[in-house]
Amino acid sequence: MLTHPNLNPPMWIPDANKASKSLLQQFINQLDLEGSTPIDYQKLHQWSLDNAEQFWERVWDFCGVIGSKQGPIATLGDAAWGALVPARDTIWFLKSRLNYAENLLAYGDKNGESLAIIFQNEQGCTAQLSWRELQDQVSQMQQWLIEVNVGEGDVVAGYLPHSPHAVIAMLAATSLGAIWTSTSPDFGAESVIERFGQVKPKVLFGVDGYQFGGKSFSMNEKNQPSVTRSIRSPIFARLAISIWVNRNL
């Protein structure tokens, strides 16, 4: 632990048992077995600064990142501004490839029955998804996106509230190498047209309504074809999430 006489004392310090079982300590222990670095945190920190490429390569391996680790670990890029500053202008894992959704969902392979998402909206409606259920629903959404020819580099947008459906749509798009962008449904139509019109999403996900501040709002007007055409999205997928609005909307 780093300390400084002019700083307030830490609010919490783990006991020795918890610290010894932490992932950080496991990482230190592994490096120590390899003879790479001494076993305390301060020396690990200094070693990471003195041997940055080696450190980040070890982090990749220790964390079990799923991907293709290729080429140099660090490449000095162009100066963002002014003089070249290695700490700022270094490009890490330039030729390596990985997929965020694949790495996140891989947790479910060994923990399928544990909870991945616990959700509750303002009305008190709740939903839970296990990791296996999340994997299955992402897979279904992914297959639909493939059917409508979404692929690497395409933009998929969500005009959605925070919900499991938004997470599922994001992961499905990301799993294909698509670019995900989103905004809240309380944004006005003109603001959304201005934002999404710049990126021209191939697919736009919408919703039938949402809640905010204890009130329910219909999205019927914002979901009109004139709005979706202005965004220049050829496919509008409306997710009818009934838990978001009162029965009379």
BATI-740447 format. One line per 5 residues: number of its first residue (from 1); their letters; for each residue x, y, z of N, C-alpha, C, O. Coordinates in steps of 0.1 Angstrom, whole numbers. Example, Ala and Ser with C-alpha at 12.3 -4.5 7.8 and 13.67 -1.06 7.14 Angstrom:
# residues 2
1	AS	132 -57 78 123 -45 78 132 -33 78 142 -33 85; 128 -22 71 137 -11 71 129 0 79 134 11 80
//
This chain:
# residues 249
1	MLTHP	8 -12 0 0 0 0 9 12 0 18 13 8; 6 22 -9 13 35 -9 7 44 1 -5 46 2; 16 51 8 11 61 18 18 74 16 29 75 10; 12 84 21 18 98 20 14 105 32 2 105 36; 23 112 39 20 119 52 9 129 51 3 132 61
6	NLNPP	7 135 39 -2 146 37 -16 142 33 -25 150 32; -18 129 31 -31 123 26 -39 118 38 -33 114 48; -52 119 37 -60 113 47 -58 98 48 -55 92 38; -60 92 59 -59 77 60 -69 70 51 -80 76 50; -66 59 46 -76 52 38 -89 48 45 -88 46 57
11	MWIPD	-100 48 38 -113 45 45 -114 31 48 -121 27 58; -107 22 41 -108 8 43 -95 1 39 -90 4 28; -91 -8 47 -79 -17 43 -83 -31 45 -88 -35 56; -81 -39 35 -85 -53 36 -76 -60 47 -64 -57 48; -82 -70 54 -74 -77 63 -64 -86 55 -65 -88 43
16	ANKAS	-54 -92 63 -44 -100 56 -49 -112 49 -44 -115 38; -60 -118 54 -65 -129 47 -72 -126 34 -69 -133 24; -79 -115 33 -85 -111 21 -75 -106 11 -75 -109 -1; -65 -99 16 -54 -94 7 -47 -106 1 -43 -105 -11; -44 -116 9 -37 -128 4 -44 -135 -7 -38 -143 -15
21	KSLLQ	-58 -134 -7 -66 -142 -17 -70 -133 -29 -77 -138 -38; -66 -120 -29 -70 -111 -40 -63 -115 -53 -53 -122 -53; -69 -111 -64 -64 -114 -77 -50 -107 -79 -41 -112 -86; -49 -95 -73 -37 -88 -74 -25 -96 -68 -14 -96 -73; -28 -101 -56 -18 -109 -49 -15 -122 -57 -3 -126 -58
26	QFINQ	-25 -128 -63 -22 -140 -72 -13 -136 -84 -4 -144 -87; -16 -124 -89 -7 -120 -100 7 -118 -95 17 -122 -102; 9 -111 -84 22 -109 -78 29 -122 -76 41 -124 -79; 22 -132 -70 27 -145 -67 32 -152 -80 43 -158 -80; 24 -151 -91 28 -157 -103 41 -151 -109 50 -158 -114
31	LDLEG	41 -138 -108 53 -131 -113 66 -135 -105 77 -136 -110; 63 -136 -92 74 -140 -83 80 -154 -86 92 -156 -86; 70 -163 -89 75 -177 -93 83 -177 -106 92 -185 -108; 80 -167 -115 87 -166 -127 100 -159 -125 109 -158 -135; 102 -153 -114 114 -145 -111 114 -132 -118 124 -125 -120
36	STPID	102 -127 -121 101 -114 -128 101 -102 -119 107 -92 -123; 96 -103 -107 95 -91 -99 94 -95 -84 90 -106 -81; 99 -87 -75 97 -89 -61 82 -90 -57 73 -87 -66; 79 -94 -45 65 -98 -42 57 -87 -35 45 -90 -33; 62 -75 -33 53 -65 -27 48 -55 -37 53 -54 -48
41	YQKLH	37 -48 -33 30 -40 -43 39 -28 -48 39 -26 -60; 46 -21 -39 54 -10 -44 64 -14 -54 66 -7 -64; 70 -26 -53 80 -30 -62 73 -35 -75 79 -34 -86; 61 -41 -74 54 -44 -86 51 -32 -94 52 -32 -106; 46 -21 -87 43 -9 -94 55 -3 -101 54 1 -113
46	QWSLD	67 -3 -95 79 2 -101 83 -7 -113 87 -2 -123; 81 -20 -111 85 -29 -122 76 -27 -134 80 -28 -145; 63 -24 -132 54 -21 -143 58 -9 -151 55 -8 -163; 64 1 -144 69 13 -151 82 10 -158 84 15 -169; 90 3 -152 103 0 -158 103 -10 -170 111 -11 -178
51	NAEQF	92 -19 -169 91 -30 -179 77 -30 -184 70 -40 -183; 72 -19 -190 58 -18 -193 53 -28 -203 42 -34 -201; 61 -31 -213 57 -41 -223 55 -55 -217 45 -62 -219; 65 -59 -209 64 -72 -202 53 -72 -192 46 -82 -191; 50 -61 -185 39 -61 -176 26 -63 -182 18 -71 -178
56	WERVW	23 -56 -193 10 -57 -200 8 -70 -207 -3 -75 -208; 19 -76 -212 18 -89 -217 14 -99 -207 6 -108 -209; 20 -98 -195 17 -107 -183 2 -105 -179 -4 -114 -176; -2 -92 -179 -16 -90 -176 -26 -97 -185 -35 -103 -181; -23 -96 -198 -31 -102 -208 -32 -117 -205 -43 -123 -205
61	DFCGV	-20 -123 -203 -20 -138 -200 -27 -142 -187 -35 -151 -187; -24 -134 -177 -30 -137 -164 -45 -136 -164 -52 -144 -157; -50 -126 -171 -65 -124 -171 -72 -133 -181 -84 -133 -182; -64 -141 -188 -70 -151 -198 -78 -144 -209 -89 -149 -213; -73 -133 -214 -79 -126 -225 -81 -135 -237 -71 -141 -241
66	IGSKQ	-93 -136 -242 -95 -144 -254 -93 -135 -266 -99 -125 -268; -83 -139 -275 -80 -131 -286 -67 -135 -293 -61 -145 -289; -63 -127 -302 -51 -130 -310 -40 -120 -306 -41 -108 -311; -31 -124 -298 -20 -114 -294 -9 -115 -304 -1 -125 -304; -8 -105 -312 2 -105 -323 10 -93 -324 6 -82 -318
71	GPIAT	21 -94 -330 30 -82 -332 35 -76 -319 34 -83 -309; 41 -64 -320 47 -58 -308 36 -54 -298 25 -51 -301; 40 -55 -285 31 -51 -274 29 -36 -274 18 -31 -273; 40 -29 -277 39 -14 -277 45 -9 -289 56 -13 -293; 38 1 -295 43 8 -307 42 23 -305 32 28 -301
76	LGDAA	53 30 -307 53 45 -305 46 51 -317 50 50 -328; 34 58 -314 27 64 -324 31 78 -327 42 83 -322; 23 86 -334 26 100 -336 22 108 -324 13 104 -316; 28 119 -322 25 128 -311 11 133 -312 7 138 -323; 3 132 -301 -11 137 -301 -10 152 -303 -19 158 -310
81	WGALV	-1 159 -297 2 173 -298 16 176 -292 21 169 -284; 22 186 -297 35 190 -292 46 179 -294 46 172 -304; 55 178 -285 65 168 -285 60 154 -283 50 152 -276; 67 144 -288 63 130 -286 65 127 -271 76 129 -265; 55 121 -265 55 116 -251 51 102 -250 40 98 -252
86	PARDT	61 93 -248 58 78 -248 47 74 -240 39 66 -244; 45 79 -228 34 75 -219 21 79 -225 11 72 -221; 20 89 -233 8 93 -239 6 88 -253 -5 84 -257; 16 87 -261 15 84 -275 18 69 -279 19 66 -291; 21 61 -269 23 47 -272 10 40 -276 -1 42 -269
91	IWFLK	10 32 -286 -2 24 -290 1 9 -285 11 3 -289; -9 4 -277 -7 -9 -271 -14 -20 -280 -25 -18 -284; -7 -31 -281 -13 -43 -288 -19 -39 -302 -30 -42 -305; -11 -32 -310 -16 -26 -322 -22 -36 -332 -32 -34 -338; -15 -48 -333 -20 -58 -343 -28 -69 -336 -32 -79 -343
96	SRLNY	-30 -68 -323 -38 -79 -317 -53 -76 -319 -57 -65 -322; -60 -87 -317 -75 -86 -320 -82 -94 -308 -78 -104 -304; -93 -88 -304 -101 -94 -294 -116 -89 -296 -118 -79 -302; -125 -96 -290 -139 -92 -291 -144 -90 -276 -144 -100 -268; -149 -79 -274 -154 -76 -260 -165 -85 -256 -165 -90 -245
101	AENLL	-175 -87 -265 -187 -96 -261 -182 -110 -258 -187 -116 -249; -173 -115 -267 -168 -129 -265 -161 -130 -251 -164 -140 -244; -153 -120 -247 -146 -121 -235 -156 -120 -223 -154 -127 -213; -166 -111 -224 -175 -110 -213 -184 -122 -211 -186 -127 -200; -189 -127 -222 -199 -138 -222 -192 -152 -218 -198 -161 -214
106	AYGDK	-179 -152 -220 -171 -165 -217 -173 -168 -202 -171 -180 -199; -175 -158 -194 -177 -161 -179 -188 -171 -177 -188 -179 -168; -198 -170 -186 -210 -179 -185 -207 -193 -188 -215 -202 -184; -196 -196 -194 -193 -210 -198 -192 -219 -185 -195 -231 -185; -186 -213 -175 -184 -221 -163 -193 -216 -151 -193 -222 -140
111	NGESL	-201 -206 -154 -209 -200 -143 -223 -198 -149 -230 -187 -146; -228 -207 -156 -241 -205 -164 -253 -202 -155 -262 -194 -159; -254 -208 -143 -265 -206 -135 -264 -194 -126 -275 -190 -120; -253 -188 -125 -252 -176 -116 -258 -164 -123 -259 -164 -136; -261 -154 -116 -269 -142 -121 -259 -133 -129 -248 -129 -124
116	AIIFQ	-263 -129 -141 -256 -119 -149 -262 -106 -148 -254 -96 -147; -275 -105 -147 -282 -92 -147 -293 -93 -137 -301 -102 -136; -294 -83 -128 -305 -80 -119 -311 -67 -122 -304 -57 -121; -323 -66 -126 -329 -54 -131 -342 -50 -123 -350 -59 -120; -344 -37 -121 -357 -32 -116 -359 -19 -121 -351 -10 -121
121	NEQGC	-372 -16 -126 -375 -3 -131 -383 5 -120 -384 0 -109; -387 17 -123 -393 26 -114 -406 21 -108 -410 24 -97; -413 13 -116 -426 7 -112 -424 -5 -102 -433 -10 -97; -411 -9 -101 -409 -20 -93 -409 -34 -100 -407 -44 -94; -411 -33 -113 -410 -45 -121 -396 -50 -122 -386 -42 -124
126	TAQLS	-394 -63 -120 -380 -68 -119 -378 -79 -130 -387 -85 -135; -365 -81 -132 -361 -92 -142 -347 -96 -138 -339 -88 -133; -345 -109 -140 -332 -115 -137 -328 -124 -149 -336 -131 -154; -315 -123 -152 -310 -132 -163 -298 -139 -157 -289 -133 -152; -297 -152 -159 -285 -160 -156 -275 -158 -167 -279 -153 -178
131	WRELQ	-263 -162 -165 -253 -160 -176 -257 -169 -188 -255 -165 -199; -263 -181 -185 -267 -189 -196 -278 -183 -204 -279 -183 -216; -288 -177 -197 -299 -170 -204 -294 -158 -212 -299 -156 -223; -285 -151 -206 -279 -140 -213 -272 -144 -226 -274 -138 -236; -264 -155 -225 -257 -161 -237 -267 -164 -247 -266 -161 -259
136	DQVSQ	-278 -171 -243 -288 -176 -253 -295 -164 -260 -297 -164 -272; -299 -154 -252 -306 -143 -258 -297 -134 -267 -301 -129 -277; -284 -133 -263 -275 -126 -272 -273 -134 -285 -272 -128 -296; -272 -147 -284 -271 -155 -296 -283 -153 -305 -281 -152 -317; -295 -153 -300 -307 -151 -308 -307 -138 -315 -310 -137 -327
141	MQQWL	-303 -127 -308 -303 -114 -314 -291 -113 -324 -293 -107 -334; -280 -120 -321 -269 -120 -330 -273 -126 -344 -270 -121 -354; -280 -137 -343 -285 -144 -355 -294 -136 -363 -293 -136 -376; -303 -128 -357 -311 -119 -364 -303 -108 -371 -306 -104 -382; -293 -103 -364 -285 -92 -370 -277 -98 -382 -275 -90 -392
146	IEVNV	-273 -110 -381 -266 -116 -393 -276 -117 -404 -272 -115 -416; -288 -121 -402 -298 -122 -412 -301 -109 -419 -304 -108 -431; -299 -98 -412 -301 -84 -419 -288 -78 -423 -287 -66 -425; -277 -87 -424 -265 -83 -430 -256 -73 -422 -249 -65 -427; -258 -74 -408 -249 -66 -400 -236 -73 -398 -235 -85 -396
151	GEGDV	-225 -66 -400 -212 -72 -399 -202 -63 -393 -205 -52 -388; -189 -66 -394 -178 -58 -388 -178 -44 -394 -178 -43 -406; -177 -34 -385 -177 -21 -390 -190 -14 -392 -190 -2 -393; -201 -21 -392 -214 -15 -393 -218 -9 -380 -213 -12 -369; -227 1 -381 -231 8 -369 -245 3 -365 -254 3 -373
156	VAGYL	-247 0 -352 -260 -4 -347 -263 6 -335 -255 8 -327; -275 12 -336 -278 22 -326 -290 17 -317 -299 10 -322; -290 22 -305 -301 19 -296 -307 32 -290 -300 40 -284; -320 34 -293 -327 45 -287 -335 39 -276 -348 38 -277; -328 36 -265 -333 27 -255 -331 31 -241 -321 38 -238
161	PHSPH	-339 28 -231 -336 30 -217 -327 19 -212 -324 9 -219; -321 21 -200 -313 11 -194 -322 -1 -191 -332 0 -184; -318 -13 -197 -326 -25 -195 -318 -37 -200 -308 -35 -207; -322 -49 -196 -316 -61 -201 -316 -61 -217 -306 -66 -223; -327 -56 -223 -328 -56 -237 -317 -48 -244 -311 -52 -254
166	AVIAM	-313 -37 -238 -303 -28 -243 -289 -35 -242 -281 -35 -251; -287 -42 -231 -274 -50 -229 -273 -61 -240 -263 -63 -246; -285 -68 -242 -285 -79 -251 -282 -74 -265 -274 -80 -273; -289 -63 -269 -286 -57 -283 -272 -53 -284 -266 -55 -295; -266 -46 -274 -253 -42 -275 -243 -53 -276 -234 -53 -285
171	LAATS	-245 -64 -268 -235 -75 -269 -237 -82 -282 -227 -87 -288; -249 -83 -287 -251 -90 -300 -244 -83 -312 -237 -89 -320; -245 -69 -311 -239 -61 -322 -224 -62 -320 -216 -64 -330; -219 -61 -308 -204 -61 -305 -198 -74 -309 -187 -75 -314; -206 -85 -307 -201 -98 -310 -197 -100 -325 -189 -109 -329
176	LGAIW	-204 -92 -333 -201 -93 -348 -191 -83 -352 -188 -82 -364; -185 -75 -343 -176 -65 -347 -182 -52 -351 -176 -43 -357; -195 -51 -349 -203 -39 -352 -200 -28 -342 -195 -31 -331; -203 -16 -345 -200 -4 -336 -214 -1 -330 -223 2 -337; -214 -1 -317 -227 2 -309 -227 16 -304 -217 21 -299
181	TSTSP	-238 23 -307 -240 36 -301 -254 37 -296 -263 31 -301; -256 45 -285 -269 45 -279 -272 59 -273 -263 67 -271; -285 62 -271 -289 73 -264 -302 71 -256 -309 61 -260; -305 79 -247 -317 77 -238 -329 81 -246 -329 90 -254; -341 74 -243 -353 77 -250 -359 91 -246 -368 96 -252
186	DFGAE	-354 97 -235 -359 110 -231 -353 121 -240 -356 133 -239; -343 117 -248 -338 127 -258 -349 130 -268 -357 121 -272; -350 143 -272 -360 147 -282 -356 141 -296 -345 138 -298; -366 141 -305 -364 135 -318 -353 142 -325 -345 136 -332; -353 156 -325 -343 163 -332 -329 160 -327 -320 160 -335
191	SVIER	-328 159 -314 -314 156 -309 -309 143 -313 -298 141 -316; -319 133 -314 -315 119 -318 -312 119 -333 -302 112 -337; -319 126 -341 -317 127 -355 -303 133 -357 -295 128 -366; -299 144 -350 -286 150 -351 -275 140 -347 -265 140 -354; -277 133 -337 -267 124 -332 -265 112 -340 -254 109 -345
196	FGQVK	-276 105 -343 -275 92 -350 -274 95 -365 -268 86 -372; -278 106 -370 -277 109 -384 -263 110 -389 -260 108 -400; -254 113 -380 -240 114 -383 -233 101 -386 -224 99 -394; -238 90 -379 -232 77 -380 -240 67 -389 -235 57 -392; -252 71 -393 -260 63 -402 -261 48 -398 -255 40 -405
201	PKVLF	-267 45 -387 -268 31 -383 -275 22 -393 -285 26 -398; -270 10 -395 -277 1 -403 -290 -4 -396 -300 -7 -403; -289 -6 -383 -301 -10 -375 -303 0 -364 -293 4 -357; -315 4 -361 -318 12 -350 -328 5 -341 -339 2 -346; -325 3 -329 -334 -3 -319 -342 7 -312 -336 17 -307
206	GVDGY	-355 6 -311 -363 15 -304 -372 7 -294 -370 -5 -292; -380 15 -286 -388 9 -276 -402 16 -276 -403 27 -281; -412 9 -270 -425 14 -271 -428 25 -260 -437 33 -262; -419 26 -250 -421 36 -240 -411 35 -229 -403 26 -229; -411 45 -220 -401 44 -209 -407 52 -197 -417 59 -198
211	QFGGK	-400 51 -186 -404 58 -174 -393 68 -169 -381 65 -171; -397 79 -164 -387 88 -158 -394 97 -148 -405 102 -150; -388 98 -136 -394 106 -125 -408 102 -121 -416 110 -117; -410 89 -122 -423 84 -117 -434 85 -128 -446 81 -125; -431 90 -140 -441 91 -150 -438 82 -162 -426 78 -164
216	SFSMN	-448 78 -169 -447 69 -181 -448 77 -193 -457 86 -194; -440 75 -203 -440 82 -216 -441 72 -228 -433 63 -228; -449 75 -237 -450 68 -249 -440 72 -259 -436 84 -260; -435 63 -267 -425 66 -277 -431 66 -291 -424 66 -301; -445 66 -292 -451 65 -305 -447 76 -314 -444 74 -326
221	EKNQP	-447 88 -309 -444 100 -318 -429 99 -323 -426 102 -334; -420 96 -313 -406 96 -317 -403 84 -326 -392 84 -333; -411 74 -326 -409 62 -334 -415 63 -348 -415 53 -356; -420 75 -352 -426 76 -365 -416 74 -376 -404 78 -374; -420 69 -388 -411 67 -399 -403 79 -403 -392 78 -408
226	SVTRS	-409 91 -401 -402 103 -405 -390 105 -397 -380 110 -402; -390 101 -384 -379 102 -376 -368 92 -380 -356 96 -381; -372 80 -382 -362 69 -385 -356 72 -399 -344 68 -401; -364 77 -408 -358 80 -421 -348 91 -420 -338 91 -427; -351 101 -412 -341 112 -410 -328 107 -404 -317 113 -407
231	IRSPI	-328 97 -396 -316 91 -391 -309 83 -402 -297 79 -400; -316 80 -413 -310 72 -424 -306 58 -420 -296 52 -424; -315 52 -412 -313 38 -408 -323 30 -416 -335 31 -415; -317 20 -424 -326 12 -432 -335 3 -425 -345 -2 -430; -331 -1 -413 -339 -11 -405 -342 -5 -391 -332 -1 -384
236	FARLA	-354 -4 -388 -359 0 -374 -365 -12 -367 -375 -17 -371; -358 -16 -356 -363 -27 -349 -369 -22 -336 -362 -18 -327; -382 -23 -334 -389 -18 -322 -390 -29 -312 -397 -39 -315; -384 -27 -301 -385 -37 -290 -396 -33 -281 -396 -24 -274; -407 -41 -282 -419 -38 -274 -417 -43 -260 -421 -54 -257
241	ISIWV	-412 -34 -252 -409 -38 -238 -421 -33 -229 -421 -22 -225; -430 -42 -226 -442 -38 -220 -440 -33 -206 -449 -26 -201; -430 -37 -199 -428 -33 -185 -424 -19 -184 -423 -14 -173; -422 -12 -195 -417 2 -194 -428 12 -192 -426 23 -188; -440 9 -196 -451 19 -196 -463 13 -189 -465 1 -187
246	NRNL	-472 22 -186 -485 18 -179 -494 11 -189 -491 12 -201; -503 4 -185 -512 -4 -193 -520 4 -203 -523 0 -214; -522 17 -199 -531 25 -208 -523 32 -219 -529 40 -226; -511 30 -220 -503 36 -231 -502 26 -243 -496 29 -253
//
